[in-house]
């Protein structure tokens, strides 16, 4: 069962994410799924496989290993990643042997794409935003980790999230994939020890507060972008 607050908003102008505005009580205390936040139809049209390969196929991208600490980075042409590595997660691979394209974007080379993205209109006072764009195969994801606050939006596909508050360190191995955790550890957890969870679909945005533990699992081959606030 998915347990996460769902807030439906229709907004069109930037506004602060604070207790006095737009239900901002969750800004520092709780994740939330928001629908109707932005219209990214134009950005989505540029994110099809054919259009991304035509525009960026020969550009080099930096991949990270899909473990909690992402020790290793690998550079390769984007087309090589799409044609050879964009495939379902292999259950036999550890996170350190799984390459994942998310973040480490060259903002000059990818600027023409990012300029078309309409970011969430909320801000935390005193922060700036930075994009991390990714594409990954079904069953892939990143195991539990935490960082500062931000938003995550799915452009194509579906992404399942598992979240724990800062005071609750989840049971996980940092070099096991999210898929192996879901199959092996999740079923053994008593109901009170299970995470908050949700599945984000196109047209939905997840806001996550700072220091919340979270793991992600792409249910389909997915295109996604996060806006980190720092």
Phi and psi restraints in degrees (value plus and minus 20) as a CYANA .aco file:
   2 UNK   PHI    -106.6   -66.6
   2 UNK   PSI     109.5   149.5
   3 UNK   PHI    -144.9  -104.9
   3 UNK   PSI      75.8   115.8
   4 UNK   PHI    -178.7  -138.7
   4 UNK   PSI     118.6   158.6
   5 UNK   PHI     -79.4   -39.4
   5 UNK   PSI     113.1   153.1
   6 UNK   PHI    -133.9   -93.9
   6 UNK   PSI     101.7   141.7
   7 UNK   PHI    -138.4   -98.4
   7 UNK   PSI     106.4   146.4
   8 UNK   PHI    -121.0   -81.0
   8 UNK   PSI     100.8   140.8
   9 UNK   PHI    -150.4  -110.4
   9 UNK   PSI     124.9   164.9
  10 UNK   PHI    -142.0  -102.0
  10 UNK   PSI      90.9   130.9
  11 UNK   PHI    -154.4  -114.4
  11 UNK   PSI     136.4   176.4
  12 UNK   PHI    -160.4  -120.4
  12 UNK   PSI     -19.8    20.2
  13 UNK   PHI    -158.5  -118.5
  13 UNK   PSI     127.8   167.8
  14 UNK   PHI     -79.5   -39.5
  14 UNK   PSI     123.0   163.0
  15 UNK   PHI    -173.2  -133.2
  15 UNK   PSI     135.0   175.0
  16 UNK   PHI     -92.9   -52.9
  16 UNK   PSI     126.7   166.7
  17 UNK   PHI    -113.8   -73.8
  17 UNK   PSI      69.5   109.5
  18 UNK   PHI    -163.4  -123.4
  18 UNK   PSI     144.6   184.6
  19 UNK   PHI     -78.2   -38.2
  19 UNK   PSI     -42.4    -2.4
  20 UNK   PHI    -106.3   -66.3
  20 UNK   PSI     -28.3    11.7
  21 UNK   PHI    -153.0  -113.0
  21 UNK   PSI     116.5   156.5
  22 UNK   PHI      31.9    71.9
  22 UNK   PSI      24.3    64.3
  23 UNK   PHI      45.2    85.2
  23 UNK   PSI       8.6    48.6
  24 UNK   PHI     -90.8   -50.8
  24 UNK   PSI     -10.3    29.7
  25 UNK   PHI     -78.7   -38.7
  25 UNK   PSI     -41.7    -1.7
  26 UNK   PHI    -106.4   -66.4
  26 UNK   PSI     -20.5    19.5
  27 UNK   PHI     -77.6   -37.6
  27 UNK   PSI     -55.1   -15.1
  28 UNK   PHI    -137.3   -97.3
  28 UNK   PSI     -20.9    19.1
  29 UNK   PHI    -146.5  -106.5
  29 UNK   PSI     -38.8     1.2
  30 UNK   PHI    -177.6  -137.6
  30 UNK   PSI     119.3   159.3
  31 UNK   PHI     -93.0   -53.0
  31 UNK   PSI     140.1   180.1
  32 UNK   PHI    -172.0  -132.0
  32 UNK   PSI     122.9   162.9
  33 UNK   PHI    -117.7   -77.7
  33 UNK   PSI     111.2   151.2
  34 UNK   PHI    -142.4  -102.4
  34 UNK   PSI     110.4   150.4
  35 UNK   PHI    -129.1   -89.1
  35 UNK   PSI     133.4   173.4
  36 UNK   PHI      50.0    90.0
  36 UNK   PSI       4.7    44.7
  37 UNK   PHI     -98.5   -58.5
  37 UNK   PSI     -64.7   -24.7
  38 UNK   PHI    -163.3  -123.3
  38 UNK   PSI     145.2   185.2
  39 UNK   PHI    -133.6   -93.6
  39 UNK   PSI      86.4   126.4
  40 UNK   PHI    -132.4   -92.4
  40 UNK   PSI      15.2    55.2
  41 UNK   PHI     -80.9   -40.9
  41 UNK   PSI     -60.1   -20.1
  42 UNK   PHI     -87.0   -47.0
  42 UNK   PSI     -61.1   -21.1
  43 UNK   PHI     -85.4   -45.4
  43 UNK   PSI     -61.3   -21.3
  44 UNK   PHI     -81.6   -41.6
  44 UNK   PSI     -59.1   -19.1
  45 UNK   PHI     -82.2   -42.2
  45 UNK   PSI     -47.6    -7.6
  46 UNK   PHI    -105.1   -65.1
  46 UNK   PSI     -27.7    12.3
  47 UNK   PHI    -123.4   -83.4
  47 UNK   PSI      -6.1    33.9
  48 UNK   PHI     -89.8   -49.8
  48 UNK   PSI     138.8   178.8
  49 UNK   PHI     -75.1   -35.1
  49 UNK   PSI     -68.9   -28.9
  50 UNK   PHI     -83.7   -43.7
  50 UNK   PSI     -61.6   -21.6
  51 UNK   PHI     -93.6   -53.6
  51 UNK   PSI     -56.4   -16.4
  52 UNK   PHI     -86.6   -46.6
  52 UNK   PSI     -60.8   -20.8
  53 UNK   PHI     -87.2   -47.2
  53 UNK   PSI     -58.2   -18.2
  54 UNK   PHI     -84.8   -44.8
  54 UNK   PSI     -58.4   -18.4
  55 UNK   PHI    -105.6   -65.6
  55 UNK   PSI     -54.3   -14.3
  56 UNK   PHI    -150.6  -110.6
  56 UNK   PSI     -13.8    26.2
  57 UNK   PHI     -74.0   -34.0
  57 UNK   PSI     -57.5   -17.5
  58 UNK   PHI    -111.7   -71.7
  58 UNK   PSI     -23.9    16.1
  59 UNK   PHI     -95.3   -55.3
  59 UNK   PSI     126.2   166.2
  60 UNK   PHI    -106.3   -66.3
  60 UNK   PSI     118.3   158.3
  61 UNK   PHI    -140.1  -100.1
  61 UNK   PSI     136.1   176.1
  62 UNK   PHI    -126.8   -86.8
  62 UNK   PSI     101.4   141.4
  63 UNK   PHI    -119.7   -79.7
  63 UNK   PSI     129.4   169.4
  64 UNK   PHI    -134.6   -94.6
  64 UNK   PSI     133.4   173.4
  65 UNK   PHI     -94.1   -54.1
  65 UNK   PSI     126.8   166.8
  66 UNK   PHI    -111.0   -71.0
  66 UNK   PSI      34.5    74.5
  67 UNK   PHI    -139.5   -99.5
  67 UNK   PSI     150.9   190.9
  68 UNK   PHI     -78.9   -38.9
  68 UNK   PSI     -57.0   -17.0
  69 UNK   PHI    -123.7   -83.7
  69 UNK   PSI     -25.0    15.0
  70 UNK   PHI      25.3    65.3
  70 UNK   PSI      41.2    81.2
  71 UNK   PHI     -88.9   -48.9
  71 UNK   PSI     -57.6   -17.6
  72 UNK   PHI    -125.6   -85.6
  72 UNK   PSI     120.4   160.4
  73 UNK   PHI    -140.6  -100.6
  73 UNK   PSI     122.2   162.2
  74 UNK   PHI    -154.0  -114.0
  74 UNK   PSI     109.0   149.0
  75 UNK   PHI    -120.5   -80.5
  75 UNK   PSI     117.5   157.5
  76 UNK   PHI    -179.8  -139.8
  76 UNK   PSI     142.1   182.1
  77 UNK   PHI     -80.4   -40.4
  77 UNK   PSI     121.9   161.9
  78 UNK   PHI     -76.8   -36.8
  78 UNK   PSI     -60.2   -20.2
  79 UNK   PHI     -82.2   -42.2
  79 UNK   PSI     -57.3   -17.3
  80 UNK   PHI     -84.9   -44.9
  80 UNK   PSI     -60.5   -20.5
  81 UNK   PHI     -81.6   -41.6
  81 UNK   PSI     -67.4   -27.4
  82 UNK   PHI     -84.4   -44.4
  82 UNK   PSI     -62.0   -22.0
  83 UNK   PHI    -101.4   -61.4
  83 UNK   PSI     -43.6    -3.6
  84 UNK   PHI    -140.5  -100.5
  84 UNK   PSI     -44.1    -4.1
  85 UNK   PHI    -136.5   -96.5
  85 UNK   PSI     -32.2     7.8
  86 UNK   PHI    -104.1   -64.1
  86 UNK   PSI      59.6    99.6
  87 UNK   PHI    -164.7  -124.7
  87 UNK   PSI     147.7   187.7
  88 UNK   PHI     -77.3   -37.3
  88 UNK   PSI     129.4   169.4
  89 UNK   PHI     -81.7   -41.7
  89 UNK   PSI     111.3   151.3
  90 UNK   PHI    -103.9   -63.9
  90 UNK   PSI      99.4   139.4
  91 UNK   PHI     -84.9   -44.9
  91 UNK   PSI     -40.8    -0.8
  92 UNK   PHI    -102.7   -62.7
  92 UNK   PSI     -30.1     9.9
  93 UNK   PHI    -109.7   -69.7
  93 UNK   PSI     119.4   159.4
  94 UNK   PHI     -98.4   -58.4
  94 UNK   PSI     144.6   184.6
  95 UNK   PHI     -78.8   -38.8
  95 UNK   PSI     -56.1   -16.1
  96 UNK   PHI     -89.3   -49.3
  96 UNK   PSI     -33.6     6.4
  97 UNK   PHI    -127.2   -87.2
  97 UNK   PSI     -15.2    24.8
  98 UNK   PHI    -128.6   -88.6
  98 UNK   PSI     101.6   141.6
  99 UNK   PHI    -115.1   -75.1
  99 UNK   PSI     116.9   156.9
 100 UNK   PHI    -155.3  -115.3
 100 UNK   PSI     109.7   149.7
 101 UNK   PHI    -117.9   -77.9
 101 UNK   PSI      82.8   122.8
 102 UNK   PHI    -181.4  -141.4
 102 UNK   PSI     105.7   145.7
 103 UNK   PHI      56.8    96.8
 103 UNK   PSI    -187.8  -147.8
 104 UNK   PHI      32.0    72.0
 104 UNK   PSI      11.4    51.4
 105 UNK   PHI     -98.5   -58.5
 105 UNK   PSI     121.9   161.9
 106 UNK   PHI    -102.3   -62.3
 106 UNK   PSI      86.5   126.5
 107 UNK   PHI     -91.6   -51.6
 107 UNK   PSI     -38.3     1.7
 108 UNK   PHI     -95.7   -55.7
 108 UNK   PSI     -69.5   -29.5
 109 UNK   PHI     -87.9   -47.9
 109 UNK   PSI     -55.8   -15.8
 110 UNK   PHI    -116.8   -76.8
 110 UNK   PSI     -11.9    28.1
 111 UNK   PHI     -79.2   -39.2
 111 UNK   PSI     -57.2   -17.2
 112 UNK   PHI     -83.2   -43.2
 112 UNK   PSI     -49.6    -9.6
 113 UNK   PHI     -98.9   -58.9
 113 UNK   PSI     -68.6   -28.6
 114 UNK   PHI     -83.7   -43.7
 114 UNK   PSI     -47.0    -7.0
 115 UNK   PHI     -83.5   -43.5
 115 UNK   PSI     -41.8    -1.8
 116 UNK   PHI    -109.5   -69.5
 116 UNK   PSI     -28.3    11.7
 117 UNK   PHI    -100.8   -60.8
 117 UNK   PSI     113.5   153.5
 118 UNK   PHI    -118.8   -78.8
 118 UNK   PSI      86.5   126.5
 119 UNK   PHI     -95.1   -55.1
 119 UNK   PSI     143.3   183.3
 120 UNK   PHI     -75.7   -35.7
 120 UNK   PSI     120.9   160.9
 121 UNK   PHI    -104.3   -64.3
 121 UNK   PSI     -15.9    24.1
 122 UNK   PHI    -114.8   -74.8
 122 UNK   PSI     129.0   169.0
 123 UNK   PHI    -157.3  -117.3
 123 UNK   PSI     129.8   169.8
 124 UNK   PHI    -110.2   -70.2
 124 UNK   PSI     112.6   152.6
 125 UNK   PHI     -74.4   -34.4
 125 UNK   PSI     115.3   155.3
 126 UNK   PHI      61.0   101.0
 126 UNK   PSI     -10.7    29.3
 127 UNK   PHI    -134.4   -94.4
 127 UNK   PSI     139.4   179.4
 128 UNK   PHI    -137.8   -97.8
 128 UNK   PSI     147.2   187.2
 129 UNK   PHI    -136.7   -96.7
 129 UNK   PSI     130.5   170.5
 130 UNK   PHI    -161.4  -121.4
 130 UNK   PSI     119.0   159.0
 131 UNK   PHI    -110.9   -70.9
 131 UNK   PSI     127.0   167.0
 132 UNK   PHI    -151.9  -111.9
 132 UNK   PSI      99.7   139.7
 133 UNK   PHI    -128.3   -88.3
 133 UNK   PSI     121.2   161.2
 134 UNK   PHI    -168.8  -128.8
 134 UNK   PSI     139.7   179.7
 135 UNK   PHI    -161.6  -121.6
 135 UNK   PSI     111.0   151.0
 136 UNK   PHI    -172.5  -132.5
 136 UNK   PSI     136.2   176.2
 137 UNK   PHI     -99.9   -59.9
 137 UNK   PSI     147.5   187.5
 138 UNK   PHI     -83.8   -43.8
 138 UNK   PSI     121.4   161.4
 139 UNK   PHI      63.2   103.2
 139 UNK   PSI     -28.6    11.4
 140 UNK   PHI    -103.4   -63.4
 140 UNK   PSI     150.6   190.6
 141 UNK   PHI     143.5   183.5
 141 UNK   PSI    -195.1  -155.1
 142 UNK   PHI    -139.8   -99.8
 142 UNK   PSI     111.4   151.4
 143 UNK   PHI     -89.3   -49.3
 143 UNK   PSI     158.8   198.8
 144 UNK   PHI     -77.7   -37.7
 144 UNK   PSI     116.0   156.0
 145 UNK   PHI    -182.7  -142.7
 145 UNK   PSI     155.2   195.2
 146 UNK   PHI    -167.1  -127.1
 146 UNK   PSI     140.0   180.0
 147 UNK   PHI    -184.7  -144.7
 147 UNK   PSI    -178.1  -138.1
 148 UNK   PHI     -93.3   -53.3
 148 UNK   PSI    -199.3  -159.3
 149 UNK   PHI     -97.0   -57.0
 149 UNK   PSI     145.0   185.0
 150 UNK   PHI     155.1   195.1
 150 UNK   PSI    -195.8  -155.8
 151 UNK   PHI    -140.9  -100.9
 151 UNK   PSI     128.7   168.7
 152 UNK   PHI    -150.7  -110.7
 152 UNK   PSI     110.7   150.7
 153 UNK   PHI    -147.4  -107.4
 153 UNK   PSI     116.1   156.1
 154 UNK   PHI    -115.0   -75.0
 154 UNK   PSI     110.6   150.6
 155 UNK   PHI    -114.6   -74.6
 155 UNK   PSI     -65.4   -25.4
 156 UNK   PHI    -152.8  -112.8
 156 UNK   PSI     125.4   165.4
 157 UNK   PHI      70.9   110.9
 157 UNK   PSI    -182.7  -142.7
 158 UNK   PHI    -158.8  -118.8
 158 UNK   PSI     121.6   161.6
 159 UNK   PHI    -148.0  -108.0
 159 UNK   PSI     103.3   143.3
 160 UNK   PHI    -113.5   -73.5
 160 UNK   PSI     115.2   155.2
 161 UNK   PHI    -137.5   -97.5
 161 UNK   PSI     124.3   164.3
 162 UNK   PHI    -146.1  -106.1
 162 UNK   PSI     107.4   147.4
 163 UNK   PHI    -155.5  -115.5
 163 UNK   PSI     120.6   160.6
 164 UNK   PHI    -147.6  -107.6
 164 UNK   PSI     126.7   166.7
 165 UNK   PHI     -87.7   -47.7
 165 UNK   PSI     141.8   181.8
 166 UNK   PHI     -75.2   -35.2
 166 UNK   PSI     -52.2   -12.2
 167 UNK   PHI    -101.6   -61.6
 167 UNK   PSI     -22.7    17.3
 168 UNK   PHI    -138.8   -98.8
 168 UNK   PSI      77.6   117.6
 169 UNK   PHI     -96.8   -56.8
 169 UNK   PSI     102.5   142.5
 170 UNK   PHI     -91.8   -51.8
 170 UNK   PSI     140.9   180.9
 171 UNK   PHI    -105.8   -65.8
 171 UNK   PSI      93.6   133.6
 172 UNK   PHI    -184.7  -144.7
 172 UNK   PSI     141.6   181.6
 173 UNK   PHI    -126.4   -86.4
 173 UNK   PSI     108.1   148.1
 174 UNK   PHI     -85.7   -45.7
 174 UNK   PSI     -33.3     6.7
 175 UNK   PHI    -131.7   -91.7
 175 UNK   PSI      -8.9    31.1
 176 UNK   PHI    -117.8   -77.8
 176 UNK   PSI     124.4   164.4
 177 UNK   PHI     -92.0   -52.0
 177 UNK   PSI     140.5   180.5
 178 UNK   PHI     -79.4   -39.4
 178 UNK   PSI     -58.3   -18.3
 179 UNK   PHI     -81.8   -41.8
 179 UNK   PSI     -63.8   -23.8
 180 UNK   PHI     -87.0   -47.0
 180 UNK   PSI     -56.8   -16.8
 181 UNK   PHI     -81.1   -41.1
 181 UNK   PSI     -63.7   -23.7
 182 UNK   PHI     -83.9   -43.9
 182 UNK   PSI     -58.2   -18.2
 183 UNK   PHI    -100.5   -60.5
 183 UNK   PSI     -53.6   -13.6
 184 UNK   PHI    -122.4   -82.4
 184 UNK   PSI     -64.0   -24.0
 185 UNK   PHI    -114.1   -74.1
 185 UNK   PSI     -65.6   -25.6
 186 UNK   PHI     -72.3   -32.3
 186 UNK   PSI     -66.5   -26.5
 187 UNK   PHI     -83.1   -43.1
 187 UNK   PSI     -42.0    -2.0
 188 UNK   PHI    -106.5   -66.5
 188 UNK   PSI     -29.1    10.9
 189 UNK   PHI     -97.1   -57.1
 189 UNK   PSI     112.0   152.0
 190 UNK   PHI     -86.1   -46.1
 190 UNK   PSI     136.5   176.5
 191 UNK   PHI     -71.7   -31.7
 191 UNK   PSI     -58.9   -18.9
 192 UNK   PHI     -92.9   -52.9
 192 UNK   PSI     -34.3     5.7
 193 UNK   PHI    -121.3   -81.3
 193 UNK   PSI     -19.0    21.0
 194 UNK   PHI    -100.7   -60.7
 194 UNK   PSI     133.1   173.1
 195 UNK   PHI     -97.9   -57.9
 195 UNK   PSI     145.3   185.3
 196 UNK   PHI     -85.5   -45.5
 196 UNK   PSI     125.8   165.8
 197 UNK   PHI    -171.9  -131.9
 197 UNK   PSI     138.7   178.7
 198 UNK   PHI    -181.3  -141.3
 198 UNK   PSI     143.0   183.0
 199 UNK   PHI    -138.7   -98.7
 199 UNK   PSI     101.7   141.7
 200 UNK   PHI    -114.1   -74.1
 200 UNK   PSI     111.3   151.3
 201 UNK   PHI    -138.8   -98.8
 201 UNK   PSI     145.6   185.6
 202 UNK   PHI     -73.8   -33.8
 202 UNK   PSI     116.5   156.5
 203 UNK   PHI      72.3   112.3
 203 UNK   PSI     -21.8    18.2
 204 UNK   PHI    -138.8   -98.8
 204 UNK   PSI     130.4   170.4
 205 UNK   PHI    -150.2  -110.2
 205 UNK   PSI     115.6   155.6
 206 UNK   PHI    -122.0   -82.0
 206 UNK   PSI     107.8   147.8
 207 UNK   PHI    -119.4   -79.4
 207 UNK   PSI     110.7   150.7
 208 UNK   PHI    -143.0  -103.0
 208 UNK   PSI     110.1   150.1
 209 UNK   PHI     -92.3   -52.3
 209 UNK   PSI     148.8   188.8
 210 UNK   PHI     -84.7   -44.7
 210 UNK   PSI     124.9   164.9
 211 UNK   PHI      50.8    90.8
 211 UNK   PSI     -12.7    27.3
 212 UNK   PHI     -97.4   -57.4
 212 UNK   PSI     107.9   147.9
 213 UNK   PHI     -85.0   -45.0
 213 UNK   PSI     117.7   157.7
 214 UNK   PHI    -173.1  -133.1
 214 UNK   PSI     127.5   167.5
 215 UNK   PHI    -148.1  -108.1
 215 UNK   PSI     130.1   170.1
 216 UNK   PHI    -144.1  -104.1
 216 UNK   PSI     132.3   172.3
 217 UNK   PHI    -163.3  -123.3
 217 UNK   PSI      97.4   137.4
 218 UNK   PHI     -99.5   -59.5
 218 UNK   PSI      97.8   137.8
 219 UNK   PHI     -99.0   -59.0
 219 UNK   PSI     -40.6    -0.6
 220 UNK   PHI    -154.7  -114.7
 220 UNK   PSI     151.6   191.6
 221 UNK   PHI     -79.9   -39.9
 221 UNK   PSI     102.3   142.3
 222 UNK   PHI    -149.0  -109.0
 222 UNK   PSI     128.1   168.1
 223 UNK   PHI    -134.5   -94.5
 223 UNK   PSI     111.6   151.6
 224 UNK   PHI    -170.7  -130.7
 224 UNK   PSI     141.1   181.1
 225 UNK   PHI    -166.9  -126.9
 225 UNK   PSI     118.1   158.1
 226 UNK   PHI    -135.2   -95.2
 226 UNK   PSI     128.3   168.3
 227 UNK   PHI    -134.9   -94.9
 227 UNK   PSI      85.6   125.6
 228 UNK   PHI    -109.1   -69.1
 228 UNK   PSI     117.1   157.1
 229 UNK   PHI    -127.0   -87.0
 229 UNK   PSI     103.8   143.8
